[in-house]
Amino acid sequence: MEKQIYRVKPIVIYPECILNTGKQGNCFECEKRNSCLSPRSMCIKPYKGHKNGCPNFGKLKTCPPNIPSMYDQVFDVSDVYAIVTKFNLYKHYEKMRLNNPGLAEGQVRNKMYWQPTDVKNNDIAIAEYYNENPEMREYISTRLLECMGVDVINTMKDVGLNLTFEEREFTYRISFLAKVYQSALEKYGYEIHEETSGDKKGFKCLVLKK
């Protein structure tokens, strides 16, 4: 597993509805649905097989608009670190073809077979970073970045990492680490989850209370 650490300045883009009214509007009824610049609206952009965008929008607790806040309302953006891991898609696909010769190419490339490992690797990298840098353990991680209005592509571009949505040999998984405003936890219904065992021991992240 390859990990890279960047000190970043998050670019947070608020939807106009939040700027104007203080709360998230109904994206499907918004006249600016297709022109909203905030990453919170990415989920409703049409893509192949899904004319209304991601079917999880508004349903999963970790999807907008159910995420109740923007990144800079919860985290101190004056000191933020990106933990970046790379997952080798080419090797994964080759292994899938070798071990499952009957699978169609669409199944070989199905994200459900590699995303769990990709996410776990990023969590492990964060746990390792805490162990290597004990002074950073008060910094809390999250990868719910676009949900919280972070323009990840341009934030990382500013530090020299060019991301793409196109599927290539590698894919990147990114989490941000920063200090949390304690008052924001209760205000927005968050809590801190910490792994206490296993290879992710020490990993900490922001989660919504159950």
ZIKA-V517629 format. One record per residue. N is the residue number from 0. RES is the residue in one small letter. PSI is psi in degrees with one decimal (999 if undefined). BURIAL is + if it has 16 or more other C-alpha atoms within 10 Angstrom, else -. D_FIRST is the distance of its C-alpha to the first C-alpha in whole Angstrom. Layout:
N:RES:PSI:BURIAL:D_FIRST  N:RES:PSI:BURIAL:D_FIRST
This chain:
0:m:128.3:-:0  1:e:127.4:-:4  2:k:147.7:+:7  3:q:145.4:-:10  4:i:130.2:-:13  5:y:138.7:-:17  6:r:123.9:-:20  7:v:161.9:+:22  8:k:98.8:+:25  9:p:134.4:+:25  10:i:110.0:+:27  11:v:122.9:+:29  12:i:116.5:+:31  13:y:138.5:+:34  14:p:151.0:+:36  15:e:-32.6:+:39  16:c:-40.0:+:40  17:i:-39.8:-:39  18:l:-38.6:-:40  19:n:-34.6:-:44  20:t:-13.0:-:44  21:g:0.1:-:41  22:k:158.9:-:40  23:q:129.8:+:38  24:g:-177.7:-:40  25:n:105.5:-:40  26:c:-35.7:+:38  27:f:-17.3:-:40  28:e:-1.0:-:43  29:c:134.1:-:42  30:e:-16.4:-:44  31:k:23.8:-:41  32:r:-43.2:-:38  33:n:-1.1:-:37  34:s:1.1:-:37  35:c:131.0:+:36  36:l:-11.9:+:33  37:s:136.6:+:31  38:p:-19.0:+:28  39:r:-22.2:+:29  40:s:-2.5:+:31  41:m:-34.4:+:29  42:c:-20.7:+:29  43:i:4.9:+:32  44:k:133.7:-:32  45:p:144.6:-:33  46:y:174.0:-:31  47:k:120.4:-:31  48:g:-2.1:-:33  49:h:87.5:-:33  50:k:-21.2:-:36  51:n:16.4:-:35  52:g:-160.4:+:32  53:c:129.2:+:29  54:p:-12.0:-:31  55:n:-9.0:-:29  56:f:125.7:+:31  57:g:-2.9:+:33  58:k:-50.6:-:32  59:l:146.5:-:29  60:k:-29.2:+:29  61:t:14.1:+:26  62:c:148.6:+:27  63:p:154.9:+:30  64:p:14.5:+:33  65:n:-23.3:-:32  66:i:117.9:+:30  67:p:1.8:+:33  68:s:165.0:+:32  69:m:157.9:+:30  70:y:-44.5:+:27  71:d:-5.2:+:30  72:q:-17.2:-:32  73:v:-37.1:+:30  74:f:146.3:+:27  75:d:108.1:-:29  76:v:4.1:+:27  77:s:-15.2:-:29  78:d:93.5:-:25  79:v:140.3:+:22  80:y:135.3:+:18  81:a:126.5:+:16  82:i:114.4:+:12  83:v:127.4:+:10  84:t:151.6:+:7  85:k:139.0:+:7  86:f:128.8:+:8  87:n:98.1:+:9  88:l:-39.1:+:13  89:y:-47.2:-:14  90:k:-37.9:-:13  91:h:-46.6:+:13  92:y:-42.6:+:17  93:e:-39.9:-:18  94:k:-41.4:-:17  95:m:-42.6:+:19  96:r:-38.7:+:22  97:l:-43.5:-:22  98:n:-17.9:-:22  99:n:68.8:-:24  100:p:-17.8:-:26  101:g:-6.0:-:29  102:l:139.8:-:27  103:a:157.4:-:28  104:e:-34.9:-:25  105:g:-34.7:-:25  106:q:-38.1:-:24  107:v:-38.9:+:21  108:r:2.8:+:20  109:n:128.9:-:21  110:k:-25.7:-:18  111:m:-19.6:-:19  112:y:-22.3:-:17  113:w:-21.8:+:14  114:q:-40.6:-:14  115:p:-41.4:-:14  116:t:-40.5:-:11  117:d:-46.2:+:10  118:v:-44.7:+:12  119:k:-41.4:-:11  120:n:-39.6:+:7  121:n:-40.5:+:9  122:d:-42.8:+:11  123:i:-39.7:+:9  124:a:-38.0:+:8  125:i:-43.5:+:12  126:a:-41.8:+:13  127:e:-40.2:+:11  128:y:-41.3:+:13  129:y:-43.4:+:16  130:n:-34.5:-:16  131:e:-24.3:-:16  132:n:76.8:-:18  133:p:-28.1:-:21  134:e:-12.3:-:23  135:m:1.5:-:21  136:r:-14.4:+:21  137:e:-5.0:-:24  138:y:134.6:+:22  139:i:141.9:+:21  140:s:155.7:+:19  141:t:145.8:+:19  142:r:10.6:+:18  143:l:56.7:+:22  144:l:-54.3:+:22  145:e:-35.6:+:24  146:c:-28.0:+:26  147:m:19.9:+:27  148:g:11.6:+:28  149:v:127.6:+:25  150:d:89.1:+:25  151:v:-41.7:+:21  152:i:-50.2:-:22  153:n:-28.3:-:24  154:t:-46.1:+:23  155:m:-30.8:+:20  156:k:-34.0:-:22  157:d:-21.2:-:24  158:v:14.4:-:21  159:g:8.6:-:20  160:l:113.1:-:18  161:n:113.8:-:19  162:l:159.6:-:18  163:t:151.2:-:20  164:f:-8.8:-:21  165:e:142.2:-:21  166:e:119.2:-:19  167:r:-162.0:-:17  168:e:-35.6:-:15  169:f:151.6:-:12  170:t:150.2:+:12  171:y:144.3:+:11  172:r:129.5:+:12  173:i:132.2:+:13  174:s:149.9:+:15  175:f:142.9:+:18  176:l:131.1:+:19  177:a:167.0:+:23  178:k:142.2:+:26  179:v:140.2:+:28  180:y:114.9:-:31  181:q:-35.4:-:33  182:s:-24.6:-:36  183:a:-24.0:-:33  184:l:-51.7:+:32  185:e:-39.2:-:35  186:k:-42.0:-:37  187:y:1.0:-:34  188:g:34.7:-:33  189:y:164.6:+:30  190:e:167.5:+:29  191:i:125.8:-:25  192:h:134.7:+:23  193:e:132.5:-:22  194:e:133.3:-:20  195:t:-0.3:-:21  196:s:171.9:-:20  197:g:-172.6:-:17  198:d:-5.5:-:13  199:k:14.0:+:14  200:k:128.8:+:17  201:g:-16.8:+:18  202:f:132.1:+:16  203:k:139.6:+:19  204:c:160.8:+:20  205:l:130.5:+:23  206:v:156.8:+:25  207:l:140.9:+:28  208:k:147.3:-:31  209:k:999:-:32
